[in-house]
Amino acid sequence: MGKWMAQVYDDVMGPLERRGLKRIRKRLIGKAKGDVLEIGAGTGLNFPYYRHVNRVIALEPDSDMRKRALKRAQQYSHIPIDVVEGMAEQLPFADESFDMVIGTLVLCTIPDPHQAMREIKRVLKTGGEAIFFEHIRLDNRFWGKLQDVFTPLWKRMADGCHLNRPSLYYFKEAGLKIRQVQYFYRNIFIYVEAVKEQQG
């Protein structure tokens, strides 16, 4: 992302946070436990809500976002939060390293979400959970097509964000077991809980 996006991101997200996203973050992050990997930590808006975890590895590829996340992590020293550089498609961690993988509004910007979800499954421990909050392509002929039409322009304006990604499909394709799905804001946003089951 460009430096300008890192500078304005929290302000841009402000109205959405006040309209309920803050509450959703608190619920999502409140379920975190054990060793946690957060994908696309951005400026660290999730950090205040971590409570009962051993540690958090917060992955963020953008250097300007990462600097802001590092500052925010220092404000919450009751939880060990390590902000690290990395790409979701090539996670620099061993197999079965984490009890949970968490993401909020991140699958829309990852260049290869299919590969990213396969990597997420790889680093999850058996029985581990992936919990995400994402926006998705609407299952509506008119509105879905409108998202398709506006996505190329929106990508340029919002540093690669796709309006029309079928995020729920990525979990299923990777072989994660969907345990819970909940829709928000006229079905534009989705909350997903998935688990890595025992193989064989």
Contacts in CASP RR format, 6 or more apart in sequence:
PFRMAT RR
TARGET T0000
AUTHOR 0000-0000-0000
METHOD contacts of the structure
MODEL  1
MGKWMAQVYDDVMGPLERRGLKRIRKRLIGKAKGDVLEIGAGTGLNFPYY
RHVNRVIALEPDSDMRKRALKRAQQYSHIPIDVVEGMAEQLPFADESFDM
VIGTLVLCTIPDPHQAMREIKRVLKTGGEAIFFEHIRLDNRFWGKLQDVF
TPLWKRMADGCHLNRPSLYYFKEAGLKIRQVQYFYRNIFIYVEAVKEQQG
1 62 0 8 1.000
1 64 0 8 1.000
1 65 0 8 1.000
1 109 0 8 1.000
1 159 0 8 1.000
2 62 0 8 1.000
2 64 0 8 1.000
2 159 0 8 1.000
3 64 0 8 1.000
5 64 0 8 1.000
5 65 0 8 1.000
5 158 0 8 1.000
5 159 0 8 1.000
6 43 0 8 1.000
6 62 0 8 1.000
6 64 0 8 1.000
6 65 0 8 1.000
6 67 0 8 1.000
6 68 0 8 1.000
7 64 0 8 1.000
9 42 0 8 1.000
9 43 0 8 1.000
9 65 0 8 1.000
9 68 0 8 1.000
10 43 0 8 1.000
10 45 0 8 1.000
10 68 0 8 1.000
13 21 0 8 1.000
13 45 0 8 1.000
17 25 0 8 1.000
17 45 0 8 1.000
21 133 0 8 1.000
24 133 0 8 1.000
24 184 0 8 1.000
24 191 0 8 1.000
25 45 0 8 1.000
25 46 0 8 1.000
25 49 0 8 1.000
25 104 0 8 1.000
25 133 0 8 1.000
26 49 0 8 1.000
28 46 0 8 1.000
28 49 0 8 1.000
28 102 0 8 1.000
28 104 0 8 1.000
28 131 0 8 1.000
28 133 0 8 1.000
28 191 0 8 1.000
29 46 0 8 1.000
29 49 0 8 1.000
29 50 0 8 1.000
29 51 0 8 1.000
29 102 0 8 1.000
30 49 0 8 1.000
30 50 0 8 1.000
30 51 0 8 1.000
30 52 0 8 1.000
31 100 0 8 1.000
31 129 0 8 1.000
31 131 0 8 1.000
31 193 0 8 1.000
32 50 0 8 1.000
32 51 0 8 1.000
32 52 0 8 1.000
32 53 0 8 1.000
32 56 0 8 1.000
32 100 0 8 1.000
32 102 0 8 1.000
32 131 0 8 1.000
33 52 0 8 1.000
33 53 0 8 1.000
33 99 0 8 1.000
33 100 0 8 1.000
34 52 0 8 1.000
34 53 0 8 1.000
34 54 0 8 1.000
34 55 0 8 1.000
34 99 0 8 1.000
34 100 0 8 1.000
35 53 0 8 1.000
35 54 0 8 1.000
35 55 0 8 1.000
35 57 0 8 1.000
35 97 0 8 1.000
35 98 0 8 1.000
35 99 0 8 1.000
35 100 0 8 1.000
36 50 0 8 1.000
36 53 0 8 1.000
36 54 0 8 1.000
36 55 0 8 1.000
36 56 0 8 1.000
36 57 0 8 1.000
36 98 0 8 1.000
36 99 0 8 1.000
36 100 0 8 1.000
36 101 0 8 1.000
36 102 0 8 1.000
37 56 0 8 1.000
37 57 0 8 1.000
37 59 0 8 1.000
37 91 0 8 1.000
37 93 0 8 1.000
37 97 0 8 1.000
37 98 0 8 1.000
37 100 0 8 1.000
37 101 0 8 1.000
37 102 0 8 1.000
37 120 0 8 1.000
37 123 0 8 1.000
38 46 0 8 1.000
38 56 0 8 1.000
38 57 0 8 1.000
38 58 0 8 1.000
38 59 0 8 1.000
38 101 0 8 1.000
38 102 0 8 1.000
38 103 0 8 1.000
39 59 0 8 1.000
39 88 0 8 1.000
39 101 0 8 1.000
39 102 0 8 1.000
39 103 0 8 1.000
39 106 0 8 1.000
39 110 0 8 1.000
39 116 0 8 1.000
39 120 0 8 1.000
40 58 0 8 1.000
40 59 0 8 1.000
40 60 0 8 1.000
40 61 0 8 1.000
40 88 0 8 1.000
40 103 0 8 1.000
40 106 0 8 1.000
41 47 0 8 1.000
41 58 0 8 1.000
41 59 0 8 1.000
41 60 0 8 1.000
41 65 0 8 1.000
41 66 0 8 1.000
41 69 0 8 1.000
41 83 0 8 1.000
42 60 0 8 1.000
42 62 0 8 1.000
42 65 0 8 1.000
42 66 0 8 1.000
42 68 0 8 1.000
42 69 0 8 1.000
43 65 0 8 1.000
43 68 0 8 1.000
43 69 0 8 1.000
43 72 0 8 1.000
44 58 0 8 1.000
44 68 0 8 1.000
44 69 0 8 1.000
44 72 0 8 1.000
44 73 0 8 1.000
45 72 0 8 1.000
45 104 0 8 1.000
46 102 0 8 1.000
46 103 0 8 1.000
46 104 0 8 1.000
47 56 0 8 1.000
47 58 0 8 1.000
47 69 0 8 1.000
47 72 0 8 1.000
47 73 0 8 1.000
47 75 0 8 1.000
47 76 0 8 1.000
47 79 0 8 1.000
47 81 0 8 1.000
48 75 0 8 1.000
48 76 0 8 1.000
50 56 0 8 1.000
50 76 0 8 1.000
50 79 0 8 1.000
50 81 0 8 1.000
51 79 0 8 1.000
53 79 0 8 1.000
54 80 0 8 1.000
55 79 0 8 1.000
55 80 0 8 1.000
55 81 0 8 1.000
55 82 0 8 1.000
56 79 0 8 1.000
56 80 0 8 1.000
56 81 0 8 1.000
56 82 0 8 1.000
57 82 0 8 1.000
57 84 0 8 1.000
57 93 0 8 1.000
57 98 0 8 1.000
58 69 0 8 1.000
58 73 0 8 1.000
58 81 0 8 1.000
58 82 0 8 1.000
58 83 0 8 1.000
58 84 0 8 1.000
59 84 0 8 1.000
59 85 0 8 1.000
59 86 0 8 1.000
59 88 0 8 1.000
59 91 0 8 1.000
60 66 0 8 1.000
60 69 0 8 1.000
60 83 0 8 1.000
60 84 0 8 1.000
60 85 0 8 1.000
60 86 0 8 1.000
61 85 0 8 1.000
61 86 0 8 1.000
61 87 0 8 1.000
63 85 0 8 1.000
66 83 0 8 1.000
66 85 0 8 1.000
69 83 0 8 1.000
70 83 0 8 1.000
73 81 0 8 1.000
73 82 0 8 1.000
73 83 0 8 1.000
84 92 0 8 1.000
86 92 0 8 1.000
88 106 0 8 1.000
88 110 0 8 1.000
88 116 0 8 1.000
88 119 0 8 1.000
88 120 0 8 1.000
89 110 0 8 1.000
89 111 0 8 1.000
89 112 0 8 1.000
89 115 0 8 1.000
89 116 0 8 1.000
89 119 0 8 1.000
90 119 0 8 1.000
91 119 0 8 1.000
91 120 0 8 1.000
91 122 0 8 1.000
91 123 0 8 1.000
93 123 0 8 1.000
94 123 0 8 1.000
95 122 0 8 1.000
95 123 0 8 1.000
96 122 0 8 1.000
96 123 0 8 1.000
96 124 0 8 1.000
96 125 0 8 1.000
96 126 0 8 1.000
97 123 0 8 1.000
97 125 0 8 1.000
98 123 0 8 1.000
98 124 0 8 1.000
98 125 0 8 1.000
98 128 0 8 1.000
99 124 0 8 1.000
99 125 0 8 1.000
99 128 0 8 1.000
99 129 0 8 1.000
100 124 0 8 1.000
100 128 0 8 1.000
100 129 0 8 1.000
100 130 0 8 1.000
100 131 0 8 1.000
101 120 0 8 1.000
101 123 0 8 1.000
101 124 0 8 1.000
101 129 0 8 1.000
101 130 0 8 1.000
101 131 0 8 1.000
102 130 0 8 1.000
102 131 0 8 1.000
102 132 0 8 1.000
103 131 0 8 1.000
103 132 0 8 1.000
103 133 0 8 1.000
103 134 0 8 1.000
104 132 0 8 1.000
104 133 0 8 1.000
104 134 0 8 1.000
105 133 0 8 1.000
105 134 0 8 1.000
105 135 0 8 1.000
106 132 0 8 1.000
106 134 0 8 1.000
107 113 0 8 1.000
107 116 0 8 1.000
107 117 0 8 1.000
107 132 0 8 1.000
107 134 0 8 1.000
107 165 0 8 1.000
107 167 0 8 1.000
107 170 0 8 1.000
108 134 0 8 1.000
108 135 0 8 1.000
108 160 0 8 1.000
108 161 0 8 1.000
108 162 0 8 1.000
108 163 0 8 1.000
108 165 0 8 1.000
108 167 0 8 1.000
109 159 0 8 1.000
109 160 0 8 1.000
109 161 0 8 1.000
109 162 0 8 1.000
110 116 0 8 1.000
113 165 0 8 1.000
113 167 0 8 1.000
113 170 0 8 1.000
114 170 0 8 1.000
114 173 0 8 1.000
114 174 0 8 1.000
116 170 0 8 1.000
117 170 0 8 1.000
117 171 0 8 1.000
117 173 0 8 1.000
117 174 0 8 1.000
117 176 0 8 1.000
118 174 0 8 1.000
120 130 0 8 1.000
120 174 0 8 1.000
120 176 0 8 1.000
121 130 0 8 1.000
121 174 0 8 1.000
121 175 0 8 1.000
121 176 0 8 1.000
121 196 0 8 1.000
124 130 0 8 1.000
124 196 0 8 1.000
125 196 0 8 1.000
126 196 0 8 1.000
126 197 0 8 1.000
126 198 0 8 1.000
126 199 0 8 1.000
127 195 0 8 1.000
127 196 0 8 1.000
127 197 0 8 1.000
127 198 0 8 1.000
128 195 0 8 1.000
128 196 0 8 1.000
129 179 0 8 1.000
129 193 0 8 1.000
129 194 0 8 1.000
129 195 0 8 1.000
129 196 0 8 1.000
130 171 0 8 1.000
130 176 0 8 1.000
130 192 0 8 1.000
130 193 0 8 1.000
130 194 0 8 1.000
130 195 0 8 1.000
130 196 0 8 1.000
131 191 0 8 1.000
131 192 0 8 1.000
131 193 0 8 1.000
131 194 0 8 1.000
132 167 0 8 1.000
132 171 0 8 1.000
132 191 0 8 1.000
132 192 0 8 1.000
133 189 0 8 1.000
133 190 0 8 1.000
133 191 0 8 1.000
133 192 0 8 1.000
134 165 0 8 1.000
134 167 0 8 1.000
134 189 0 8 1.000
134 190 0 8 1.000
134 192 0 8 1.000
135 163 0 8 1.000
135 167 0 8 1.000
135 188 0 8 1.000
135 189 0 8 1.000
135 190 0 8 1.000
136 165 0 8 1.000
136 166 0 8 1.000
136 167 0 8 1.000
136 168 0 8 1.000
136 187 0 8 1.000
136 188 0 8 1.000
136 189 0 8 1.000
136 190 0 8 1.000
137 144 0 8 1.000
137 147 0 8 1.000
137 148 0 8 1.000
137 163 0 8 1.000
137 164 0 8 1.000
137 165 0 8 1.000
137 166 0 8 1.000
138 144 0 8 1.000
138 147 0 8 1.000
138 187 0 8 1.000
138 188 0 8 1.000
139 187 0 8 1.000
144 164 0 8 1.000
147 163 0 8 1.000
147 164 0 8 1.000
148 164 0 8 1.000
150 163 0 8 1.000
151 162 0 8 1.000
151 163 0 8 1.000
151 164 0 8 1.000
154 161 0 8 1.000
154 162 0 8 1.000
154 163 0 8 1.000
155 161 0 8 1.000
155 162 0 8 1.000
167 190 0 8 1.000
167 192 0 8 1.000
168 178 0 8 1.000
168 181 0 8 1.000
168 190 0 8 1.000
168 192 0 8 1.000
171 178 0 8 1.000
171 192 0 8 1.000
171 194 0 8 1.000
172 178 0 8 1.000
176 194 0 8 1.000
176 195 0 8 1.000
176 196 0 8 1.000
177 194 0 8 1.000
177 195 0 8 1.000
177 196 0 8 1.000
177 197 0 8 1.000
178 192 0 8 1.000
178 193 0 8 1.000
178 194 0 8 1.000
179 193 0 8 1.000
179 194 0 8 1.000
179 195 0 8 1.000
180 191 0 8 1.000
180 192 0 8 1.000
180 193 0 8 1.000
181 190 0 8 1.000
181 191 0 8 1.000
181 192 0 8 1.000
181 193 0 8 1.000
182 190 0 8 1.000
182 191 0 8 1.000
183 189 0 8 1.000
183 190 0 8 1.000
183 191 0 8 1.000
184 190 0 8 1.000
184 191 0 8 1.000
END
